Amino acid sequence: MGINPSDLNLKTPLIKYLATAIKYGANISKKGDVKMSIALSKRMAVGIDDTRSIYVAMQSDEAFVFQEFIVSEVSFVRNVSDSDWLVITTKDASNGRGKSPKGLGNKEIPLRFWYPANKGTFDGFYGISEDKTINFIEMTFVNNHPEASGTPFMEVPLKLRGKWDDVEYIEEENAEEEIIERVAPTGADDILAGEDSLDLLAENPSDLVEDVNFSANDIFPDDL
């Protein structure tokens, strides 16, 4: 099912976040793939704590947005479109608030958020169990280095997707300290990386649909 601008509830934090993301270089396909820019990806990180729990850390704006709906899955996607990706999927970004014509009930709006990652970022996760989960947690920056902050606010299934045939499995060892690594490719512009908040523009949400580029072209293969 594709997405149509008229289906979006323009009063939610999500549409404001999407409009801001567009201004920082993101684009959206009609099938609901949101391809984030490197600048926005720098606001995300992945990590492993001393209990071997995996988490994705994000700054406060992203944490607020992703609590607005049910996240169905997080994927570490390898070697697709010449990049690795952190993908966050929801089956219904409207969380039951989607508009529907003629009173036919709520219309689901599935979205996948694609954050570009440095190649090899997720190689160490090869071999995780099918029932593995990942925690969502807020992060802060200390001397431009990401650090997890507080306690997890969400736990969802974690899947490995894409091309993993050439990755060698390395048996896990007990971690003695927390490991956290920024998602975005190294050497990228540090804009937004350590900011406490995005400038959520969106003063008039009704005008934001003009900013969202609902491209007719698919971004990624349909079989992902």
Z-matrix of the N, CA and C atoms (Angstrom, degrees):
N
C 1 1.457
C 2 1.522 1 109.35
N 3 1.332 2 116.96 1 129.13
C 4 1.449 3 121.07 2 178.97
C 5 1.518 4 111.66 3 -82.36
N 6 1.325 5 115.91 4 171.87
C 7 1.447 6 120.00 5 177.18
C 8 1.517 7 108.84 6 -112.37
N 9 1.302 8 114.66 7 146.77
C 10 1.450 9 122.31 8 -178.49
C 11 1.519 10 107.91 9 -127.12
N 12 1.314 11 119.67 10 138.75
C 13 1.455 12 120.80 11 -179.76
C 14 1.525 13 113.61 12 -52.02
N 15 1.325 14 116.98 13 -32.47
C 16 1.461 15 119.92 14 -177.80
C 17 1.524 16 112.29 15 -71.55
N 18 1.351 17 116.60 16 -15.35
C 19 1.460 18 119.68 17 179.15
C 20 1.523 19 112.60 18 -81.05
N 21 1.325 20 117.61 19 -15.57
C 22 1.456 21 120.64 20 -171.99
C 23 1.515 22 112.26 21 -81.96
N 24 1.313 23 115.11 22 136.86
C 25 1.457 24 120.96 23 171.73
C 26 1.527 25 107.23 24 -83.25
N 27 1.322 26 116.75 25 110.21
C 28 1.460 27 120.86 26 -171.41
C 29 1.520 28 113.62 27 -80.16
N 30 1.316 29 117.73 28 3.21
C 31 1.456 30 120.46 29 -178.21
C 32 1.523 31 112.37 30 -102.85
N 33 1.314 32 118.32 31 7.54
C 34 1.459 33 121.01 32 -178.57
C 35 1.526 34 110.84 33 -96.57
N 36 1.336 35 117.14 34 156.53
C 37 1.477 36 120.06 35 175.89
C 38 1.525 37 112.52 36 -59.27
N 39 1.335 38 117.44 37 -27.79
C 40 1.455 39 120.36 38 -177.75
C 41 1.522 40 112.23 39 -60.39
N 42 1.319 41 118.15 40 -48.19
C 43 1.463 42 119.52 41 -176.38
C 44 1.525 43 110.62 42 -66.79
N 45 1.319 44 117.02 43 -31.60
C 46 1.463 45 119.56 44 175.92
C 47 1.534 46 110.26 45 -68.02
N 48 1.320 47 115.66 46 -40.26
C 49 1.460 48 119.81 47 178.38
C 50 1.524 49 110.80 48 -64.85
N 51 1.329 50 117.15 49 -42.57
C 52 1.459 51 120.91 50 179.16
C 53 1.524 52 111.25 51 -63.16
N 54 1.308 53 116.66 52 -42.21
C 55 1.463 54 119.90 53 179.38
C 56 1.524 55 110.85 54 -63.87
N 57 1.324 56 116.24 55 -41.18
C 58 1.459 57 119.98 56 177.15
C 59 1.527 58 110.21 57 -65.49
N 60 1.340 59 116.45 58 -40.98
C 61 1.463 60 120.46 59 179.14
C 62 1.527 61 110.81 60 -60.20
N 63 1.328 62 117.29 61 -40.20
C 64 1.468 63 121.36 62 178.07
C 65 1.524 64 109.88 63 -59.17
N 66 1.301 65 116.28 64 -41.26
C 67 1.469 66 120.04 65 -179.17
C 68 1.522 67 111.78 66 -67.51
N 69 1.339 68 117.24 67 -21.64
C 70 1.458 69 121.22 68 177.28
C 71 1.524 70 111.62 69 -101.92
N 72 1.333 71 117.72 70 17.79
C 73 1.453 72 121.13 71 170.01
C 74 1.510 73 117.55 72 103.68
N 75 1.333 74 119.30 73 5.88
C 76 1.460 75 121.01 74 177.90
C 77 1.519 76 110.31 75 -78.19
N 78 1.327 77 116.68 76 160.51
C 79 1.458 78 120.45 77 170.55
C 80 1.521 79 109.54 78 -142.15
N 81 1.324 80 116.02 79 160.20
C 82 1.458 81 122.51 80 -172.33
C 83 1.524 82 109.58 81 -130.49
N 84 1.327 83 116.02 82 136.07
C 85 1.462 84 120.08 83 175.79
C 86 1.523 85 109.38 84 -95.61
N 87 1.318 86 115.96 85 162.75
C 88 1.462 87 119.92 86 179.05
C 89 1.522 88 111.97 87 -65.42
N 90 1.321 89 116.68 88 -22.29
C 91 1.467 90 119.78 89 178.79
C 92 1.523 91 111.93 90 -81.60
N 93 1.317 92 117.50 91 -1.80
C 94 1.455 93 119.83 92 175.14
C 95 1.504 94 115.29 93 94.16
N 96 1.343 95 118.53 94 19.04
C 97 1.466 96 121.68 95 173.96
C 98 1.522 97 109.13 96 -90.72
N 99 1.328 98 115.92 97 119.22
C 100 1.466 99 122.11 98 -179.96
C 101 1.522 100 107.47 99 -103.02
N 102 1.323 101 117.23 100 106.01
C 103 1.455 102 121.86 101 -179.11
C 104 1.521 103 108.92 102 -91.52
N 105 1.331 104 116.00 103 108.57
C 106 1.457 105 121.82 104 -176.99
C 107 1.529 106 111.47 105 -79.85
N 108 1.316 107 115.99 106 156.60
C 109 1.461 108 121.21 107 177.39
C 110 1.528 109 110.04 108 -82.59
N 111 1.331 110 116.13 109 166.42
C 112 1.462 111 120.97 110 176.95
C 113 1.533 112 110.19 111 -61.00
N 114 1.332 113 116.65 112 -38.18
C 115 1.466 114 119.71 113 -179.33
C 116 1.523 115 111.35 114 -59.03
N 117 1.338 116 117.40 115 -42.43
C 118 1.459 117 120.79 116 179.58
C 119 1.528 118 110.97 117 -73.72
N 120 1.325 119 116.67 118 -32.86
C 121 1.455 120 119.85 119 178.43
C 122 1.524 121 111.70 120 -64.04
N 123 1.339 122 116.69 121 -28.19
C 124 1.464 123 120.12 122 179.14
C 125 1.530 124 112.83 123 -67.62
N 126 1.307 125 116.95 124 -9.52
C 127 1.463 126 121.20 125 176.59
C 128 1.535 127 111.29 126 -88.88
N 129 1.339 128 116.74 127 3.71
C 130 1.460 129 122.05 128 -178.99
C 131 1.523 130 109.53 129 -120.24
N 132 1.322 131 116.75 130 154.50
C 133 1.463 132 121.82 131 175.76
C 134 1.520 133 108.32 132 -151.85
N 135 1.331 134 116.26 133 157.43
C 136 1.462 135 120.83 134 173.49
C 137 1.519 136 108.52 135 -118.79
N 138 1.314 137 116.09 136 152.47
C 139 1.459 138 118.76 137 -176.94
C 140 1.514 139 112.41 138 -156.17
N 141 1.331 140 114.65 139 168.55
C 142 1.463 141 123.66 140 175.60
C 143 1.520 142 107.28 141 -131.34
N 144 1.327 143 117.34 142 131.13
C 145 1.463 144 118.95 143 179.74
C 146 1.524 145 110.52 144 -95.40
N 147 1.329 146 116.43 145 -177.15
C 148 1.469 147 120.03 146 -173.36
C 149 1.526 148 112.93 147 -72.88
N 150 1.336 149 118.02 148 -4.96
C 151 1.463 150 121.38 149 173.93
C 152 1.523 151 111.50 150 -100.02
N 153 1.336 152 117.33 151 6.61
C 154 1.458 153 125.05 152 -177.74
C 155 1.517 154 112.08 153 71.56
N 156 1.326 155 117.90 154 16.71
C 157 1.463 156 121.19 155 173.61
C 158 1.524 157 108.92 156 -78.15
N 159 1.321 158 116.13 157 138.26
C 160 1.459 159 121.85 158 -179.46
C 161 1.517 160 108.68 159 -97.33
N 162 1.319 161 116.36 160 141.23
C 163 1.462 162 118.54 161 177.42
C 164 1.516 163 111.00 162 -141.29
N 165 1.322 164 114.25 163 156.64
C 166 1.456 165 121.82 164 169.45
C 167 1.519 166 106.48 165 -112.44
N 168 1.326 167 115.27 166 123.94
C 169 1.457 168 121.11 167 -178.06
C 170 1.518 169 109.11 168 -103.83
N 171 1.317 170 116.40 169 144.40
C 172 1.460 171 121.07 170 -176.77
C 173 1.514 172 110.02 171 -149.02
N 174 1.326 173 116.21 172 159.33
C 175 1.448 174 119.76 173 178.94
C 176 1.524 175 110.69 174 -78.32
N 177 1.325 176 116.13 175 170.83
C 178 1.463 177 120.93 176 -165.45
C 179 1.520 178 114.10 177 -61.25
N 180 1.341 179 118.19 178 -35.85
C 181 1.466 180 119.57 179 -179.84
C 182 1.524 181 111.03 180 -63.30
N 183 1.330 182 116.38 181 -46.23
C 184 1.455 183 120.05 182 179.01
C 185 1.529 184 110.97 183 -64.77
N 186 1.328 185 116.93 184 -41.37
C 187 1.458 186 120.40 185 179.11
C 188 1.523 187 110.88 186 -59.96
N 189 1.315 188 117.01 187 -39.97
C 190 1.461 189 121.64 188 179.15
C 191 1.524 190 110.61 189 -64.69
N 192 1.332 191 116.87 190 -44.43
C 193 1.464 192 121.33 191 -178.13
C 194 1.524 193 111.22 192 -64.70
N 195 1.333 194 117.61 193 -46.00
C 196 1.463 195 120.08 194 -174.90
C 197 1.524 196 113.32 195 -73.55
N 198 1.317 197 117.40 196 -8.21
C 199 1.457 198 119.78 197 172.14
C 200 1.524 199 112.36 198 -90.46
N 201 1.335 200 116.79 199 -0.93
C 202 1.462 201 121.72 200 -178.97
C 203 1.529 202 112.76 201 -81.92
N 204 1.328 203 117.11 202 -12.54
C 205 1.464 204 120.22 203 -179.32
C 206 1.520 205 108.59 204 -151.02
N 207 1.325 206 116.77 205 173.25
C 208 1.463 207 121.80 206 -179.11
C 209 1.520 208 109.22 207 -85.04
N 210 1.324 209 116.76 208 119.65
C 211 1.458 210 121.75 209 174.17
C 212 1.525 211 107.59 210 -83.77
N 213 1.331 212 117.05 211 122.48
C 214 1.457 213 120.66 212 -174.96
C 215 1.528 214 112.91 213 -89.03
N 216 1.348 215 116.92 214 -25.81
C 217 1.458 216 119.05 215 -176.71
C 218 1.524 217 110.24 216 -166.89
N 219 1.331 218 115.36 217 148.49
C 220 1.463 219 122.60 218 166.25
C 221 1.524 220 106.98 219 -115.41
N 222 1.330 221 117.08 220 135.95
C 223 1.460 222 121.19 221 179.60
C 224 1.521 223 110.05 222 -123.60
N 225 1.336 224 115.83 223 138.06
C 226 1.448 225 121.42 224 166.11
C 227 1.530 226 105.65 225 -96.17
N 228 1.318 227 117.07 226 107.93
C 229 1.458 228 122.23 227 -174.37
C 230 1.524 229 108.83 228 -103.89
N 231 1.318 230 115.47 229 126.50
C 232 1.460 231 120.70 230 -173.72
C 233 1.523 232 111.87 231 -112.82
N 234 1.339 233 115.12 232 134.60
C 235 1.464 234 122.63 233 170.01
C 236 1.525 235 112.85 234 57.18
N 237 1.317 236 116.21 235 53.80
C 238 1.460 237 122.82 236 174.41
C 239 1.523 238 108.23 237 -123.44
N 240 1.327 239 115.89 238 130.40
C 241 1.465 240 121.21 239 -176.64
C 242 1.526 241 111.05 240 52.28
N 243 1.346 242 114.72 241 42.27
C 244 1.465 243 123.36 242 175.76
C 245 1.523 244 112.33 243 60.05
N 246 1.321 245 116.90 244 35.87
C 247 1.462 246 120.62 245 179.33
C 248 1.513 247 109.33 246 -159.11
N 249 1.335 248 116.52 247 164.32
C 250 1.461 249 122.70 248 165.57
C 251 1.518 250 107.14 249 -101.17
N 252 1.350 251 116.13 250 158.18
C 253 1.459 252 119.63 251 -172.10
C 254 1.524 253 111.15 252 -144.57
N 255 1.311 254 116.21 253 143.70
C 256 1.462 255 123.01 254 163.97
C 257 1.519 256 105.76 255 -97.20
N 258 1.332 257 117.00 256 119.50
C 259 1.461 258 120.75 257 -176.26
C 260 1.521 259 109.62 258 -118.36
N 261 1.316 260 116.22 259 125.44
C 262 1.464 261 122.92 260 177.80
C 263 1.524 262 107.63 261 -111.86
N 264 1.335 263 116.48 262 123.36
C 265 1.465 264 121.99 263 -172.24
C 266 1.518 265 111.41 264 -116.79
N 267 1.329 266 115.72 265 138.00
C 268 1.450 267 121.83 266 169.51
C 269 1.522 268 108.76 267 -129.57
N 270 1.314 269 116.22 268 140.30
C 271 1.461 270 120.16 269 177.56
C 272 1.520 271 111.90 270 -79.91
N 273 1.333 272 116.14 271 -18.01
C 274 1.469 273 119.41 272 -179.96
C 275 1.518 274 110.42 273 -154.49
N 276 1.335 275 115.71 274 95.66
C 277 1.459 276 120.21 275 -179.50
C 278 1.519 277 112.38 276 -70.79
N 279 1.324 278 117.46 277 -16.67
C 280 1.463 279 119.95 278 179.49
C 281 1.522 280 111.42 279 -78.83
N 282 1.354 281 116.43 280 -16.71
C 283 1.464 282 121.23 281 -178.89
C 284 1.524 283 111.21 282 52.87
N 285 1.344 284 114.89 283 41.93
C 286 1.461 285 119.63 284 178.37
C 287 1.500 286 114.94 285 84.49
N 288 1.363 287 116.96 286 3.19
C 289 1.466 288 118.91 287 -177.40
C 290 1.520 289 112.09 288 -103.40
N 291 1.349 290 116.84 289 5.89
C 292 1.454 291 120.01 290 -178.02
C 293 1.511 292 111.97 291 -63.85
N 294 1.312 293 115.79 292 145.36
C 295 1.462 294 120.79 293 177.21
C 296 1.524 295 109.45 294 -75.32
N 297 1.317 296 117.33 295 152.81
C 298 1.443 297 121.19 296 174.08
C 299 1.517 298 108.78 297 -144.55
N 300 1.327 299 118.27 298 135.11
C 301 1.461 300 120.49 299 -178.25
C 302 1.519 301 112.69 300 -68.75
N 303 1.305 302 116.52 301 147.01
C 304 1.466 303 124.00 302 172.04
C 305 1.523 304 113.31 303 58.86
N 306 1.318 305 116.03 304 29.04
C 307 1.459 306 120.01 305 174.81
C 308 1.511 307 114.63 306 62.54
N 309 1.331 308 118.29 307 34.54
C 310 1.454 309 122.02 308 -176.49
C 311 1.520 310 113.14 309 -88.60
N 312 1.309 311 117.61 310 12.45
C 313 1.456 312 119.92 311 179.30
C 314 1.508 313 112.03 312 100.99
N 315 1.322 314 115.72 313 173.68
C 316 1.457 315 120.27 314 -177.63
C 317 1.529 316 111.59 315 -70.87
N 318 1.306 317 116.05 316 145.67
C 319 1.455 318 122.34 317 -179.77
C 320 1.521 319 109.25 318 -107.35
N 321 1.323 320 117.05 319 122.38
C 322 1.450 321 120.30 320 -179.01
C 323 1.529 322 110.73 321 -72.30
N 324 1.338 323 115.72 322 144.05
C 325 1.461 324 122.12 323 179.13
C 326 1.527 325 108.05 324 -124.96
N 327 1.338 326 117.97 325 91.37
C 328 1.465 327 120.33 326 179.32
C 329 1.521 328 111.03 327 -74.92
N 330 1.329 329 116.63 328 138.40
C 331 1.467 330 121.94 329 177.94
C 332 1.523 331 109.58 330 -137.22
N 333 1.344 332 116.17 331 148.11
C 334 1.461 333 122.34 332 170.47
C 335 1.524 334 107.00 333 -126.22
N 336 1.325 335 115.77 334 124.04
C 337 1.464 336 122.23 335 179.93
C 338 1.532 337 108.23 336 -97.76
N 339 1.333 338 116.84 337 116.41
C 340 1.464 339 122.66 338 -176.89
C 341 1.525 340 109.49 339 -104.10
N 342 1.343 341 116.64 340 113.47
C 343 1.468 342 121.81 341 177.25
C 344 1.528 343 108.23 342 -106.31
N 345 1.339 344 118.77 343 118.52
C 346 1.468 345 120.79 344 -178.46
C 347 1.526 346 111.53 345 -64.16
N 348 1.334 347 114.89 346 141.25
C 349 1.462 348 120.55 347 -178.12
C 350 1.519 349 110.29 348 -127.57
N 351 1.313 350 115.30 349 154.04
C 352 1.456 351 121.22 350 174.17
C 353 1.526 352 109.10 351 -59.70
N 354 1.327 353 117.73 352 137.53
C 355 1.459 354 120.14 353 178.37
C 356 1.520 355 110.39 354 -59.09
N 357 1.313 356 116.12 355 131.94
C 358 1.455 357 121.29 356 179.68
C 359 1.520 358 113.84 357 92.36
N 360 1.334 359 117.60 358 -4.90
C 361 1.469 360 120.79 359 -178.37
C 362 1.526 361 111.99 360 -54.98
N 363 1.331 362 117.13 361 -38.26
C 364 1.459 363 120.60 362 -172.54
C 365 1.530 364 113.72 363 -103.24
N 366 1.336 365 117.42 364 5.33
C 367 1.462 366 119.80 365 -175.63
C 368 1.535 367 112.60 366 -58.81
N 369 1.317 368 116.50 367 -34.11
C 370 1.454 369 120.47 368 -178.67
C 371 1.519 370 114.10 369 -67.91
N 372 1.344 371 116.75 370 -10.46
C 373 1.456 372 120.28 371 -179.78
C 374 1.526 373 112.26 372 -94.22
N 375 1.333 374 116.08 373 0.06
C 376 1.469 375 119.66 374 -179.53
C 377 1.527 376 109.96 375 -60.67
N 378 1.325 377 115.85 376 132.72
C 379 1.456 378 120.42 377 179.51
C 380 1.519 379 114.45 378 97.35
N 381 1.338 380 118.62 379 2.05
C 382 1.468 381 119.94 380 177.80
C 383 1.529 382 109.50 381 -64.38
N 384 1.314 383 116.33 382 154.66
C 385 1.459 384 121.54 383 -176.51
C 386 1.524 385 111.11 384 -70.54
N 387 1.340 386 115.03 385 157.30
C 388 1.468 387 120.76 386 -178.67
C 389 1.521 388 112.37 387 -64.20
N 390 1.338 389 116.91 388 -25.31
C 391 1.462 390 120.04 389 -178.05
C 392 1.531 391 112.66 390 -98.12
N 393 1.327 392 117.04 391 17.37
C 394 1.461 393 120.88 392 -178.88
C 395 1.529 394 110.38 393 -66.59
N 396 1.320 395 116.27 394 145.73
C 397 1.465 396 121.29 395 177.09
C 398 1.524 397 109.95 396 -121.41
N 399 1.317 398 115.38 397 167.60
C 400 1.459 399 121.53 398 178.17
C 401 1.520 400 108.45 399 -133.79
N 402 1.318 401 116.67 400 140.12
C 403 1.460 402 122.51 401 -179.95
C 404 1.524 403 110.72 402 -96.57
N 405 1.321 404 116.25 403 145.29
C 406 1.461 405 122.61 404 172.28
C 407 1.523 406 107.82 405 -97.44
N 408 1.330 407 116.47 406 134.44
C 409 1.458 408 120.58 407 -179.81
C 410 1.525 409 108.84 408 -147.61
N 411 1.309 410 116.86 409 149.36
C 412 1.473 411 120.07 410 176.69
C 413 1.525 412 109.61 411 -77.24
N 414 1.339 413 115.69 412 156.42
C 415 1.452 414 119.42 413 176.91
C 416 1.521 415 110.30 414 -135.27
N 417 1.310 416 113.06 415 159.29
C 418 1.458 417 121.37 416 173.25
C 419 1.523 418 107.60 417 -125.74
N 420 1.327 419 116.52 418 169.13
C 421 1.458 420 120.79 419 177.28
C 422 1.523 421 109.14 420 -113.97
N 423 1.317 422 116.06 421 129.82
C 424 1.458 423 122.77 422 175.35
C 425 1.521 424 107.06 423 -120.02
N 426 1.340 425 116.08 424 115.53
C 427 1.470 426 121.06 425 -175.23
C 428 1.531 427 111.43 426 52.96
N 429 1.350 428 114.28 427 42.31
C 430 1.467 429 122.89 428 178.02
C 431 1.529 430 112.79 429 66.54
N 432 1.333 431 116.64 430 16.77
C 433 1.463 432 121.06 431 177.16
C 434 1.526 433 108.63 432 -113.44
N 435 1.345 434 118.37 433 130.16
C 436 1.466 435 120.22 434 -176.49
C 437 1.523 436 112.00 435 -72.25
N 438 1.321 437 115.87 436 140.76
C 439 1.450 438 122.01 437 175.05
C 440 1.518 439 109.00 438 -136.83
N 441 1.344 440 116.01 439 135.02
C 442 1.457 441 120.41 440 176.35
C 443 1.522 442 109.52 441 -66.31
N 444 1.332 443 115.68 442 145.18
C 445 1.458 444 119.97 443 -175.49
C 446 1.526 445 109.53 444 -136.77
N 447 1.332 446 116.35 445 131.16
C 448 1.455 447 120.26 446 176.87
C 449 1.515 448 112.53 447 80.77
N 450 1.329 449 115.70 448 -157.23
C 451 1.463 450 121.75 449 -178.46
C 452 1.525 451 109.54 450 -112.42
N 453 1.337 452 117.96 451 155.13
C 454 1.466 453 120.67 452 179.90
C 455 1.532 454 111.94 453 -59.09
N 456 1.328 455 115.61 454 144.65
C 457 1.461 456 119.70 455 179.10
C 458 1.532 457 111.97 456 -112.44
N 459 1.342 458 117.38 457 -0.40
C 460 1.458 459 119.99 458 -179.61
C 461 1.519 460 109.39 459 -162.10
N 462 1.337 461 116.67 460 146.32
C 463 1.454 462 122.26 461 174.81
C 464 1.519 463 108.80 462 -133.49
N 465 1.345 464 117.20 463 125.88
C 466 1.462 465 121.23 464 -175.59
C 467 1.533 466 109.41 465 -137.22
N 468 1.341 467 117.46 466 163.89
C 469 1.474 468 120.13 467 177.53
C 470 1.522 469 111.76 468 -63.12
N 471 1.347 470 115.11 469 144.71
C 472 1.465 471 122.14 470 177.11
C 473 1.526 472 108.82 471 -116.86
N 474 1.334 473 116.94 472 130.20
C 475 1.456 474 122.24 473 -179.86
C 476 1.523 475 110.43 474 -127.42
N 477 1.328 476 115.56 475 150.17
C 478 1.458 477 122.21 476 172.68
C 479 1.522 478 107.76 477 -101.76
N 480 1.334 479 116.39 478 125.73
C 481 1.455 480 120.47 479 -179.05
C 482 1.523 481 109.05 480 -133.08
N 483 1.307 482 115.85 481 167.63
C 484 1.452 483 119.85 482 -178.08
C 485 1.516 484 111.16 483 96.63
N 486 1.327 485 117.76 484 -145.63
C 487 1.466 486 123.67 485 -172.63
C 488 1.532 487 109.75 486 -113.85
N 489 1.347 488 115.43 487 112.97
C 490 1.458 489 121.78 488 -175.43
C 491 1.533 490 112.35 489 -121.99
N 492 1.310 491 118.58 490 8.73
C 493 1.465 492 121.47 491 -172.28
C 494 1.528 493 113.72 492 -60.64
N 495 1.324 494 117.69 493 -29.58
C 496 1.467 495 120.10 494 -174.71
C 497 1.523 496 113.08 495 -98.27
N 498 1.334 497 117.39 496 14.28
C 499 1.467 498 120.83 497 179.94
C 500 1.524 499 109.32 498 -96.48
N 501 1.319 500 116.19 499 132.41
C 502 1.458 501 121.20 500 179.11
C 503 1.519 502 109.63 501 -89.55
N 504 1.335 503 115.95 502 130.29
C 505 1.461 504 120.47 503 179.39
C 506 1.525 505 110.27 504 -73.03
N 507 1.331 506 115.52 505 130.06
C 508 1.470 507 121.53 506 176.86
C 509 1.519 508 107.68 507 -118.19
N 510 1.321 509 117.24 508 123.60
C 511 1.458 510 121.02 509 -177.09
C 512 1.514 511 110.56 510 -63.35
N 513 1.350 512 114.85 511 138.82
C 514 1.462 513 120.22 512 -178.08
C 515 1.522 514 111.09 513 -65.83
N 516 1.333 515 114.74 514 145.16
C 517 1.452 516 121.23 515 170.92
C 518 1.519 517 108.25 516 -119.02
N 519 1.307 518 116.05 517 159.38
C 520 1.466 519 119.30 518 179.79
C 521 1.523 520 110.30 519 -66.78
N 522 1.318 521 115.49 520 126.85
C 523 1.466 522 119.71 521 179.57
C 524 1.515 523 109.58 522 -81.83
N 525 1.306 524 116.30 523 137.87
C 526 1.458 525 119.97 524 179.24
C 527 1.519 526 111.77 525 -99.51
N 528 1.331 527 116.71 526 -14.03
C 529 1.453 528 119.06 527 179.27
C 530 1.523 529 109.52 528 -149.24
N 531 1.290 530 113.94 529 166.12
C 532 1.452 531 119.56 530 -179.55
C 533 1.527 532 110.00 531 -73.41
N 534 1.328 533 115.31 532 137.90
C 535 1.455 534 121.73 533 177.31
C 536 1.519 535 107.98 534 -117.12
N 537 1.322 536 117.10 535 131.16
C 538 1.458 537 120.38 536 177.33
C 539 1.517 538 108.47 537 -141.15
N 540 1.316 539 115.48 538 136.64
C 541 1.454 540 120.75 539 -176.54
C 542 1.522 541 109.66 540 -137.07
N 543 1.331 542 115.08 541 132.92
C 544 1.453 543 118.84 542 177.86
C 545 1.514 544 109.65 543 -64.47
N 546 1.326 545 115.09 544 146.20
C 547 1.457 546 121.00 545 -176.75
C 548 1.520 547 111.49 546 -77.78
N 549 1.318 548 118.05 547 -42.02
C 550 1.462 549 121.78 548 -169.64
C 551 1.524 550 112.07 549 -63.97
N 552 1.345 551 116.08 550 149.62
C 553 1.468 552 120.35 551 178.19
C 554 1.517 553 112.55 552 -54.03
N 555 1.322 554 116.68 553 141.57
C 556 1.453 555 121.15 554 179.48
C 557 1.522 556 109.99 555 -67.80
N 558 1.320 557 115.70 556 151.26
C 559 1.451 558 120.31 557 179.25
C 560 1.514 559 113.64 558 83.51
N 561 1.336 560 116.85 559 -1.17
C 562 1.456 561 119.70 560 179.97
C 563 1.522 562 110.37 561 -77.54
N 564 1.307 563 115.78 562 162.59
C 565 1.454 564 122.01 563 179.22
C 566 1.523 565 109.70 564 -59.53
N 567 1.325 566 116.81 565 135.34
C 568 1.457 567 120.40 566 -177.53
C 569 1.526 568 113.88 567 -82.98
N 570 1.316 569 118.76 568 8.14
C 571 1.455 570 120.87 569 178.70
C 572 1.532 571 109.84 570 -54.75
N 573 1.278 572 117.57 571 134.31
C 574 1.465 573 126.67 572 178.49
C 575 1.521 574 113.98 573 76.76
N 576 1.334 575 118.15 574 -12.17
C 577 1.458 576 119.78 575 -169.53
C 578 1.519 577 112.82 576 -59.80
N 579 1.313 578 117.80 577 -42.82
C 580 1.446 579 119.40 578 -176.01
C 581 1.514 580 114.01 579 -112.19
N 582 1.324 581 116.25 580 12.31
C 583 1.466 582 118.18 581 180.00
C 584 1.519 583 109.94 582 -72.30
N 585 1.318 584 115.82 583 141.67
C 586 1.459 585 119.81 584 179.05
C 587 1.522 586 111.63 585 -69.61
N 588 1.313 587 116.49 586 -28.84
C 589 1.450 588 118.94 587 -175.40
C 590 1.513 589 110.60 588 -150.58
N 591 1.316 590 115.77 589 143.54
C 592 1.454 591 120.12 590 168.72
C 593 1.520 592 108.32 591 -72.13
N 594 1.325 593 115.74 592 152.37
C 595 1.453 594 119.30 593 171.91
C 596 1.517 595 107.39 594 -81.61
N 597 1.339 596 116.32 595 89.62
C 598 1.461 597 119.98 596 -177.97
C 599 1.521 598 108.67 597 -70.95
N 600 1.297 599 115.96 598 93.54
C 601 1.456 600 123.96 599 -173.14
C 602 1.532 601 109.92 600 -56.16
N 603 1.262 602 118.73 601 -99.38
C 604 1.465 603 123.47 602 166.12
C 605 1.509 604 116.02 603 40.80
N 606 1.311 605 117.72 604 48.39
C 607 1.457 606 118.60 605 176.91
C 608 1.525 607 110.89 606 -69.24
N 609 1.320 608 116.34 607 -31.25
C 610 1.452 609 120.96 608 178.18
C 611 1.526 610 108.17 609 -126.51
N 612 1.338 611 118.10 610 92.53
C 613 1.459 612 120.64 611 -174.72
C 614 1.518 613 113.98 612 -55.94
N 615 1.295 614 118.91 613 -29.72
C 616 1.455 615 120.48 614 -177.63
C 617 1.519 616 112.07 615 -65.10
N 618 1.350 617 117.60 616 -19.64
C 619 1.459 618 120.58 617 179.21
C 620 1.526 619 112.58 618 -91.04
N 621 1.334 620 117.97 619 -8.75
C 622 1.449 621 120.31 620 -170.00
C 623 1.510 622 113.35 621 -71.59
N 624 1.310 623 118.17 622 -26.11
C 625 1.453 624 119.84 623 -179.01
C 626 1.515 625 110.84 624 -59.00
N 627 1.338 626 117.91 625 -24.74
C 628 1.456 627 121.41 626 177.84
C 629 1.522 628 111.04 627 -68.56
N 630 1.347 629 117.32 628 -26.41
C 631 1.459 630 121.41 629 -176.49
C 632 1.526 631 113.01 630 -82.39
N 633 1.329 632 117.57 631 -19.82
C 634 1.455 633 121.13 632 -173.80
C 635 1.517 634 109.51 633 -85.70
N 636 1.322 635 116.28 634 122.31
C 637 1.451 636 121.30 635 -176.92
C 638 1.523 637 109.69 636 -90.20
N 639 1.327 638 117.12 637 92.07
C 640 1.454 639 121.07 638 179.16
C 641 1.525 640 108.84 639 -81.83
N 642 1.324 641 115.22 640 79.64
C 643 1.458 642 121.53 641 -177.04
C 644 1.517 643 110.76 642 -67.54
N 645 1.317 644 116.79 643 142.06
C 646 1.458 645 121.04 644 178.12
C 647 1.518 646 111.65 645 -77.59
N 648 1.345 647 117.37 646 -12.64
C 649 1.463 648 121.00 647 -176.86
C 650 1.513 649 111.21 648 -86.00
N 651 1.344 650 116.53 649 140.36
C 652 1.455 651 120.75 650 173.93
C 653 1.524 652 108.87 651 -74.24
N 654 1.348 653 115.76 652 145.79
C 655 1.448 654 119.89 653 179.14
C 656 1.516 655 111.55 654 -89.77
N 657 1.343 656 116.25 655 -38.14
C 658 1.446 657 121.10 656 -172.61
C 659 1.520 658 111.54 657 -133.10
N 660 1.337 659 118.11 658 164.93
C 661 1.464 660 121.28 659 179.33
C 662 1.516 661 111.80 660 -58.30
N 663 1.328 662 115.83 661 144.79
C 664 1.467 663 120.73 662 -177.57
C 665 1.533 664 112.90 663 -69.48
N 666 1.347 665 117.79 664 -19.50
C 667 1.452 666 119.82 665 -173.85
C 668 1.521 667 113.64 666 -84.69
N 669 1.330 668 118.39 667 3.44
C 670 1.460 669 119.44 668 178.23
C 671 1.514 670 110.54 669 -72.70
